[in-house]
Amino acid sequence: MINLETPKKQAALIDQAHQLAMNMLRPISRKYDRAEHEYPKELDMLAALIDGVSETGASSGAGAGGVRRDDKQGDSDRVRNGANLASALSIAEMCWGDTALLLSMPRQGLGNSAIASVANEEQLARYEGTWAAMAITEPGTGSDSANITTTAVLDGDEYVLNGEKIFVTSGDRADSVVVWATLDKSLGRAAIKSFLVRKDNPGLKVERLEHKLGIRASDTAVITFTDCRVPAEDLLGSPEIDTKSGFGGAMATFDNTRPLVAGMAVGCARASLDLTRDLLEQAGVVIDYDRPAQSQSAAAAKFLQLEADWEGAKLLMMQAAWMADNRKPNSLEASMAKAKAGRVGSDVTLSCVQLCGTLGYSEAELLEKWARDSKILDIFEGTQQIQQLIVARRVLGLTSAQLR
């Protein structure tokens, strides 16, 4: 049975992540929000510290441990808290410092989650140390990842990729890109595979960087692939098209990353709540946890409601990550966590701006920045609407064809 307290063995790691967020990320947060597309050089030292932590067997990066479909399902007699839960909790702490800077961390790209989830053992060893962005979204394909049009055609011992990807996080800075492409459009979801493409590969071109509402310190790129030749050995996992397992390999990546994105939303929202509580108390608004909300001021009652919603999002995030660690199917829980945390993150951060009035709306505090940053966490890795659709399908036992 899952224990929803923070695991004691991970307390030191989580505390270390909080200290890094407070002392290294928070102080430079506004600087790099204003200097959009400028690489935060301070992160190089932080990445070295994280590498040192990883060598001890712990993980605090965005890659986590992966949800490997080919592993034996969890043994109910052996419960463990592993890399996914540690990563989700650590990411929440780092995003308490700054979400965009966490997304800019070297060698911690979301593409690393795809590698962890889908790559075979030989590939895991060969790709160790790479910084991988993840390229899924296309101009005509948003959250419906099964409708990908980028093609991969086998030519000898290489695949030839053609297509365009947009909104690629770390697409300019990362040294490789995990590209989702179809081997045969007529076979639908089952033919979609992931490829690791090196940034210096001929045919790959970063077309431009986007200007964004939030997470401005994180580069977001448009990348095109024109007759881009990729060694066949860089197709992640099995090249076989299994129409029975369908989209399984791709979904394993989402089962891994969605709890992590939920963790980002949880961390950003927690930052807003902590600062808002301090500002309300300075203004004479006392939040009493021993009295019913309806007997307190409107501001205090609203704050208590926001904290309750935040707690629910955090627990769902922990459950989804814990299930991944214990090799339990977590597609439903991963989407529930992402949907809840994404919605709560936006609601909490915007509500905190409103509760704090002019201090919330101005650049005197970071509240307005957190409100901007949090919105993307309700969009990427599958929008709110897509997550609700996935949850409905799982609960009702319907396929994607039966419920659209």
Secondary structure, DSSP 8 states (H G I E B T S, - for coil): ----S--GGGHHHHHHHHHHIIIIIGGGHHHHHHSTT---THHHHHHHHHHHHHTTT---STT-S---TTS----TT-----HHHHHHHHHHHHHHH-HHHHHT-TT--THHHHHHHH--HHHHHHTTT--EEEE--BTTBSS-GGG---EEEEETTEEEEEEEEEEEETTTTSSEEEEEEES-GGGGGGGEEEEEEETTSTTEEEEEE---SS-TTS-EEEEEEEEEEEEGGGB-S-----TTTTTHHHHHHHHHHHHHHHHHHHHHHHHHHHHHHHHHHHTT----TTS-GGGS-HHHHHHHHHHHHHHHHHHHHHHHHHHHHTT---HHHHHHHHHHHHHHHHHHHHHHHHHTHHHHHSTTSSHHHHHHHHHHTTTTTS-HHHHHHHHHHHHHT--TTT--
